[in-house]
Amino acid sequence: MKQALTDLQARDLQHVWHPCSQMKDYEQFPPIVIKSGEGVWLYDENGNRYLDAVSSWWVNLFGHANKRISQALSEQAFTLEHVIFANFTHEPAVKVAEKLVALTPPGLNKVFFADNGSASIEVALKMSFQYHMQTGKTQKKRFLALTDAYHGETLGALSVGGVDLYNEVYQPLLLDTVRAQGPDCFRCPFQDKPDSCQAQCIHYIEKELEAHHEGITAIIIEPLIQAAAGMKMYPALYLKKLRELCTSYDVHLIADEVAVGFGRTGTLFACEQAGISPDFMCLSKGLTGGYLPLSVVLTTDEIYDAFYDEYGTMKAFLHSHSYTGNTLACRVALEVLTMFEEEDYIELVQQKGDVMRKLAIEAFSHLPYVGEYRQIGLVGAIELVADLLSKEPLPGEERIGYQIYQRALAKGLLIRPLGNILYFMPPYVISEEEMRFMIETTRQTIETFFAEREEKVCSSDQQHSLL
Ligand SMILES: Cc1ncc(COP(=O)(O)O)c(C=O)c1O
């Protein structure tokens, strides 16, 4: 049944084309008009509230309308909003660069600013390629990427992505990328368990490197969690082995920490858990605590030096975005980084992660159709399956995740699933009581959804037997 639209909903549907959406779905399920936010909560125009368990696409760290960040942003807006970043600079950008160099793994000394996650991927891919062109390794023209990888939606980023849903239609436009099977701990081909495994599946990358390393410029990876593929988590040992392979085959390692950076996995950066330094690190999302688009690519002196020469050699990295190093976004990032310095948010994520794990295991481990509950830091995921033993996926066309999402929203919870994988990635300020609400609402929604689904199947079976 169609709902009556509010004025803003109707006007939105007149002109706005929403991201990652089949707009026809909005006929039955119009966009929710959010008027304000506070902490983990979003408030709509009718006064309903929703717990933002996905941190508004994984960006928010310290809650909506955070007073400290809003204050810093507001003061900056009355001083300087933006300035061309070629030949000009400003204090917030310099301070952000200094802090990031100090906080990220050793060796990452240079910071290139861009304005969103996908743009940072483009920068890292282009830098790696150009580095090799300028250091005499002109045969290195391809990237190696993993199945189920996600690095954004621009064409370069899609070329190294491996989620068919986003890539397939654009295949004819994409770069010729070498693909290796990625880790899959839930359906491990070696029947290993993540806590004891020796990351045997690194062998898939090794095989491709053996065959193609001379032509490969870089490997790109999402450290510890392949997020968009369904919060697929894998052990740090895999990353450690990957770093060794990259070094021995003379291939750059690009760590895409756009989703996992800034404490999500229980350490400030996921690479720390493997004790590795990549050649490039891409950061965005949490960098501004969910306030403004901004991204950076950190890299080494060695790579920077390959671009550093007289102008006439044409070795410069001639890449720019109009909003590169935007002053407002940098000022916000500076506040976020200062907050990390002043308060132990990493400890907080670990503590809250422990509470979330305990509550989630109690709630989900005996539910039908829950194949697995997995978690790292403050990222938890429930993989729904058709059969617990075989782990057979539920039929995609039923859009079960989407139906559960709608039902949870009606109860005041925003969990936007990835297919049939439901996940929690709440802002770090979530309280224990709010976590209980998030998990209990999810549990009830899953339970009632599948009970009704089974009832429908039974009644349609009965009708068939009567015919
Ligand atoms: C790992 C990863 N890389 C890159 C991106 C792209 O970032 P953006 O959406 O800001 O372009 C995303 C977005 O979700 C991501 O999860």
The ligand as an SDF file (V2000), in Angstrom:
LIG
                    3D

 16 16  0  0  0  0  0  0  0  0999 V2000
   36.9730    0.4100    1.3530 C   0  0  0  0  0  0  0  0  0  0  0  0
   36.3790    1.5450    0.5960 C   0  0  0  0  0  0  0  0  0  0  0  0
   37.1250    2.2160   -0.2910 N   0  0  0  0  0  0  0  0  0  0  0  0
   36.6380    3.2640   -0.9760 C   0  0  0  0  0  0  0  0  0  0  0  0
   35.3480    3.6800   -0.8110 C   0  0  0  0  0  0  0  0  0  0  0  0
   34.8060    4.8200   -1.6030 C   0  0  0  0  0  0  0  0  0  0  0  0
   34.6230    5.9510   -0.8180 O   0  0  0  0  0  0  0  0  0  0  0  0
   33.5940    7.0960   -1.2740 P   0  0  0  0  0  0  0  0  0  0  0  0
   32.2270    6.5010   -1.1430 O   0  0  0  0  0  0  0  0  0  0  0  0
   33.8590    8.2240   -0.3450 O   0  0  0  0  0  0  0  0  0  0  0  0
   33.9360    7.4300   -2.6820 O   0  0  0  0  0  0  0  0  0  0  0  0
   34.5270    3.0050    0.0960 C   0  0  0  0  0  0  0  0  0  0  0  0
   33.1250    3.4070    0.3060 C   0  0  0  0  0  0  0  0  0  0  0  0
   32.3430    2.7980    0.9440 O   0  0  0  0  0  0  0  0  0  0  0  0
   35.0550    1.9060    0.8170 C   0  0  0  0  0  0  0  0  0  0  0  0
   34.3060    1.2040    1.6820 O   0  0  0  0  0  0  0  0  0  0  0  0
  1  2  1  0
  2  3  1  0
  2 15  2  0
  3  4  2  0
  4  5  1  0
  5  6  1  0
  5 12  2  0
  6  7  1  0
  7  8  1  0
  8  9  2  0
  8 10  1  0
  8 11  1  0
 12 13  1  0
 12 15  1  0
 13 14  2  0
 15 16  1  0
M  END
$$$$
